[in-house]
Amino acid sequence: MTNPVAPHPTRVGVLLSRSTTTGWLDWMHGEMWLFEDGILRIPVGWIQTILCVGYFFNPQKQVTRSFTADDFARLLSDRRVRWIPRDKLASAELRHTIGADELRAQLIDGQQVQLLWLQQDGAYYALQQPLWQWVGHWLTVID
């Protein structure tokens, strides 16, 4: 994915989901983090996926984490990590469906990023306001 334009000394992210995949054919769970300058999806690996860590995670409070510039760069070097930078986001579609919630992001360079997660994580509602601020009327919300 695209690297951030200017590295921040540290980024503080809010964990939205531990059940995030990158599509219907991707069964490995990952963490979805919301930052002021984008959305990051980090895979958790097959062991945690098999142990159903993501299925039973339902955050009762916001979990935050600081990522150093080195940590962030290391994450972005992993081809399985997805970074949706705010300044590269052209449009977004947020869907609340029966099986899972979904974000489809269109980047200005033509890339498309799909993220799916379980509804109980609450990420659908947590993403609405930031996405609206980032893309305005280019956000489609399907409830």
N, C-alpha and C positions, 0 to 999 in steps of 0.2 A: 504494500500500500504506500501511499504518499507520505513522505517524511514531513514533519512540521517545518514551517518556514524558518522560525527563530526558536532555538531551544530555550526553554524556561529553566531557571535554576532548579526549581521543584514544581511539580504539578500536583494538585490535590484533587483526587477523584472520589466520586460517590459511587459505591457499588449498587447497581440496580438489579442484577440478576446473576445467579450462578448456573442457570439452565440454558444459556444462550448457545444456539448453533448458528451456522452460516447458511443453512438451507435444509430443505426436507430430506436430502440425501446425506447430510452430515449429522451423524449421531453423537459425536463427541461434544460434551458440554463445555461451556466456557463462561467466564465472568464478563459481564458488561459493565463498564465504568463510564460515568458521565463526568466530563471535565468542562470548564468554561470555554474551552476551545475545541471540543470535539467529543467523540464517542469511541471508546476502545473496547475491543473484544479480545480476551486472552483465553486460549483453550486451557482446560484444567487437566487434560490427559485421560487416557482410557480407564485407569484404575479408579479415579474419582467418579468418572461417568458410570462405570459398572456398579460401583457402590451406591449409586443413586444419590450422590450428594446434592446434585441440582434439583432433583425431584422434590426433596423434602425441605429445601431452603425457602423460608418465607420470612424475610427480614421484618423484625418488629421495630427496629430503629435504623437510622441511617448509619452505614458503615463507611468511613472515609479512610483514605490511605494517601500518603505522600509518595510520589515517584520522583526520584532524582533524574536529572537529565541523562545520566549514564544508564539508569534502569530503563528509562523510556526508549532510548536509542537501541538498547539491547532487545527490548520487546519488539520494536518495529523491524528489526532485522530477521525476525522469525516469519516465514511465509504464511504461517497459519494464523497469525495475529491480524486483526482488521482494525484499521484506524480510519475514522470518518472525521476529517478535519472540518471544523465549522466554516473556515474561509474558503473551502473547496466544495461546499455543499450547494448544489443547484436547486434540488427539490427533494422532497421526502414524502413517503406515504406510510402512514401508521395505521395498522389494521388490528382490530380486536375481534378474533374469530373463536370458533368453538374449540379447536384443538390447541391453538397457541396464538400468542400475539406476535406481530411482525412489523419490522421496519424495512422498507425498501428505500435506499438512498441513491440518488443520482448525483454524481460528482460533476463538476464543470468540465473535466477532461473526458467525460463520457463513461467512466467506470460506474458500475452499479454494485452496490453492496446490499446484501440481504441478511438480516438478523432475525432469528425466531427465538422465543422464550416462553416458558410456562406462565400462565396468567397469574398464578398466586404470587409471583415475584413482585407484581405491582409496577413494573417498568413502563407499561403502556401509559399510565397516568403521569408518571414522573417525567416522561419524555415529551409530553405534549407542549408544555410551556417553553422549554428551551428550544425545541424545534420551531415553534411559532416565532420566537424571537430571532432565530437564525435565518429562516427562509420565508417568513410571513405567508402571503397568499400562495406560495409555492408548496405549502404543506397541505396534504389531503389526509383527513382523519376519518376512518371508517369504523364506526362503532356497532 
